[in-house]
């Protein structure tokens, strides 16, 4: 007989953060930097623990350059060549905020060995699969740990504490938490499998921290408030995909939509038919697409979005009296709610970022002659 868990599981939309007395006078006083020493690699990293996801249209070298200016992090997608990695690594401090990504295949392992050999300053790698519960994936993590003993290894995705513990014991340092919450992920629709993201973070962070491990909340954030809630729930890092789509630094085809009168950029999930057609020659007969392809308005430089997110998280800290991001989870009380926002003027959470005429001109996009119809 199937088992039913009766405990209530929560998503970001189900809670708000209770404000508390604060001695902070300004958001300027809030320090968002964290310093972590990782369980297995023993390496230390300091920075602002926001991560761009390792998706074609998000985890780009261009995104890494923009994120570096803010101390934030990028998991680079796995489809860059070794030669492209070498060229990127020649930039000053290029490797300070990036991880190289890989799957579980033999070709991935061979390519990762070549990247590590030719890019000696690299210290992070991300082992990324949709289903982190397979025994094969656990063996893969062990294989990478044996081959790269000094690398800090990110592994996932999972949503329960026991699997977090198993992956940490297998050699991972940071566990990616999230199955199905992403904006272009259709795993929950296609499989019925998933876990409400806030509860997943709360439970997985508790399991990881008991073993001196760390977790990334991966997916489900739609606004800076959701990112703050993930940190409040115990996430050491928060990974973003859709919130970073559509920017100048994002991947994806840029086109002009005549009907809407604006530039649009492609964004798709890494288990979508678009991604599989691009990288695997199509969707294999034994599987289905678990992602979707959308177009999003072109938003100009990602710097605007980064500053908006950082400002939102700083403001959260001031509401609960946390002078440092490290203190945020300890000072958080969640309250369950039935409504988050007043949507009388629509669902937009705030001002929509629209690139200025100057930004369009600098990007070479001004004028109908340079537009491509969709």
PECOR-V929999 format. One line per field, one symbol per residue. phi: phi as a letter, one per 40 degrees, with the letter a starting at -180 (. if undefined). psi: psi as a letter, one per 30 degrees, with the letter a starting at -180 (. if undefined). burial: b if it has 9 or more other ideal C-beta (glycine too) atoms within 8 Angstrom, else e. Layout:
phi = ???
psi = ???
burial = ???
This chain:
phi = .ccbccccbbbdccbbcccbdbcccaccccbccbbbbcdbcgcbbbiccbbcccbdcbcbcccccccdcbgcbbccccccccccccccccccfcccbbbcbacbccccccccccccccbcccbbbbcbbcbccccdcdcccccccccbccccbcaibbabcccdcccccchcbbbcbibgcccbbbdcccbgbiadcccccdccccccccbgcbbbcbhgcbadccccccccchccbbbbbdcbcgcdcccgcbbbccccgacbbcaaccbccdccccbbghccccbbcbabbbbbdcbgccdccdcccccccdcddccbgccbddccccbcbcbcbbacbcbcbhcccacccbccdccccccgbcgccbcbcc
psi = kkkkkfkkkkleffllkkllkkfkflfffkjfklkkkkeefglkkkajhkkklilegeileeeeeeeefggllkjklggkleeeeeeeffkkgfgfhlkkllafleeeeeeeeeeeefiffkfkkjjklejgfkeeeeeeeeeeeeeiffkkkkklklgleeeeeeeeffflekkkkkjfflfgkgeeeffgkakkeeeeeeeeeeeeffgglllkjjlfkfleeeeeeeeefgkelkkkdefglgleflalkklkjeefhlklkkkllfgleeeeeefggljlegllkhllklklkkgakfeeeeeeeeeeeeeeeefghjfkeefeefgkkkkklfkeljgfhlfkfakkkkkleeeeefghflkffgkkk.
burial = eeeeeeeeebbbebbebbebeeebeebebbebbbebebbbbebeeebbbbbbbbbbbbbbbebbbbbbebebbbbbbbebebebbbebbeeeebbebbbbbbebeeebbebbbbbbebbeebbbbbbbbeebeeeebbbbbbbbbeebeebbbbbbbbbbbebbbbbbebbbbbbbbbbbbbebbbbbeeeeebbbbbbbbbbbbbbbbebebbbbbbbbbbbbbbbbbbbbbbbbbbbbbbbbbbbbbbebebbbbeeeeebbbbbbbbbbbbbbbeebeebeeeeebbbbbebbbbbbbbbbbbbbbbbbbbbbbbbbbbbbbebbbebbebeeeeeeeeeeeeeeeeeebebeeebbbebebeeeeebeee
